[in-house]
Amino acid sequence: MMELKEIDELIKAVSKFPGLGPKSAKRIILKLINNKDEIMKPTINALANVYKNISRCNNCGTLKSLKEECENCNNFQKKYSKICVVENIADQWSIESTNIFRGYFHILGGTISGKMDKSQRVLIDSLKERVKNQKIEEVIVATSATVEGQTTAFYIEETLKNTKVKISKLAQGLPVGGEIESLDDGTLFSAFKNRTQI
């Protein structure tokens, strides 16, 4: 195979995407190269627009336009009384697609491990502020059933214990070690419907 520095760098970059390795990356890159005007150019433009205009909200962790206020944080006209706490944006999208939950989302941006400063890495301090300021009645902790997910859930419970908010967690249907984004709609529905108070 011909060695082209630009192609090698692109293969390395694309190989970092979840579920893709070097072989898959090569196939994608060849498709782009062979369809420069139909696929590559629109993809480059779309990526540039996202890079320039989209960021994570510092308050709730969801995606927002840099030009507008966060829709998740500022949707006060709906007067939701619940916040669903998830690890990442993929979890939020999975839950939203099922239409099970009506409320605000809070995206932590990861989980807690024993080696890190708990409040800095994940958005837990801002969760506490949201609970106080938005008259939230229930926090649904929808972290994964991994050790890290459960550690994070416990830390959230400890952080919110003096706020008098009801804290619940997803129930049956969540396999041990399972991640929210990989669950089917029926499993998520069961987990939300049968959630238990912590």
Backbone hydrogen bonds, N-H to C=O, Kabsch-Sander energy under -0.5 kcal/mol:
donor,donor_aa,acceptor,acceptor_aa,energy
4,L,2,M,-0.8
8,D,4,L,-2.7
9,E,5,K,-2.5
10,L,6,E,-1.8
11,I,7,I,-2.8
12,K,8,D,-2.3
13,A,9,E,-2.0
14,V,10,L,-2.9
15,S,11,I,-2.3
16,K,12,K,-0.5
16,K,13,A,-1.0
17,F,14,V,-1.8
20,L,17,F,-1.9
25,A,21,G,-2.5
26,K,22,P,-2.3
27,R,23,K,-1.9
28,I,24,S,-2.3
29,I,25,A,-2.6
30,L,26,K,-2.5
31,K,27,R,-2.0
32,L,28,I,-2.3
33,I,29,I,-2.8
34,N,30,L,-2.4
35,N,31,K,-0.7
35,N,32,L,-0.9
36,K,33,I,-0.7
39,I,35,N,-2.6
40,M,35,N,-2.1
41,K,36,K,-3.0
43,T,39,I,-2.0
44,I,40,M,-2.7
45,N,41,K,-2.4
46,A,42,P,-2.5
47,L,43,T,-2.6
48,A,44,I,-2.5
49,N,45,N,-2.2
50,V,46,A,-2.2
51,Y,47,L,-2.7
52,K,48,A,-2.2
53,N,49,N,-2.5
54,I,50,V,-2.2
55,S,64,K,-2.4
57,C,62,T,-3.2
61,G,57,C,-1.3
64,K,55,S,-2.7
66,L,53,N,-3.1
68,E,65,S,-1.0
74,N,70,C,-2.2
76,F,74,N,-1.4
78,K,75,N,-1.1
79,K,76,F,-1.1
83,I,138,E,-2.0
84,C,104,Y,-2.7
85,V,83,I,-0.6
85,V,140,I,-3.2
86,V,84,C,-0.6
86,V,106,H,-2.4
92,Q,88,N,-1.5
93,W,89,I,-2.6
94,S,90,A,-2.1
95,I,91,D,-2.3
96,E,92,Q,-2.8
97,S,93,W,-2.1
98,T,94,S,-0.6
98,T,95,I,-1.0
99,N,95,I,-0.6
99,N,96,E,-1.1
100,I,95,I,-0.8
103,G,101,F,-0.6
104,Y,82,K,-2.4
106,H,84,C,-2.4
107,I,60,C,-3.3
108,L,86,V,-2.9
108,L,106,H,-0.7
109,G,87,E,-2.0
110,G,87,E,-1.4
112,I,148,E,-0.6
116,M,113,S,-1.4
118,K,116,M,-0.8
120,Q,117,D,-0.6
121,R,117,D,-1.8
122,V,118,K,-1.3
123,L,108,L,-1.6
124,I,122,V,-2.0
128,K,124,I,-1.9
129,E,125,D,-1.7
130,R,126,S,-2.2
131,V,127,L,-2.3
132,K,128,K,-1.9
133,N,129,E,-2.8
134,Q,130,R,-2.3
135,K,132,K,-0.6
136,I,131,V,-1.3
137,E,81,S,-2.7
138,E,81,S,-1.9
139,V,166,K,-2.9
140,I,83,I,-3.0
140,I,138,E,-0.5
141,V,139,V,-0.7
141,V,168,S,-3.5
142,A,85,V,-2.9
142,A,140,I,-0.8
145,A,178,G,-1.8
150,Q,146,T,-2.4
151,T,147,V,-2.3
152,T,148,E,-2.3
153,A,149,G,-2.1
154,F,150,Q,-2.2
155,Y,151,T,-2.1
156,I,152,T,-2.3
157,E,153,A,-2.3
158,E,154,F,-2.3
159,T,155,Y,-2.3
160,L,156,I,-2.1
161,K,157,E,-0.7
161,K,158,E,-0.5
163,T,160,L,-2.1
165,V,160,L,-0.5
166,K,137,E,-2.4
168,S,139,V,-2.7
168,S,166,K,-0.5
169,K,196,T,-2.7
170,L,141,V,-1.3
171,A,191,A,-2.1
174,L,171,A,-1.0
177,G,145,A,-1.6
178,G,175,P,-2.4
182,S,179,E,-1.2
183,L,180,I,-1.9
188,L,184,D,-2.2
189,F,185,D,-2.7
190,S,186,G,-2.2
191,A,187,T,-2.4
192,F,188,L,-2.4
193,K,189,F,-2.7
194,N,190,S,-2.1
195,R,192,F,-1.4
196,T,169,K,-2.0
198,I,167,I,-4.0
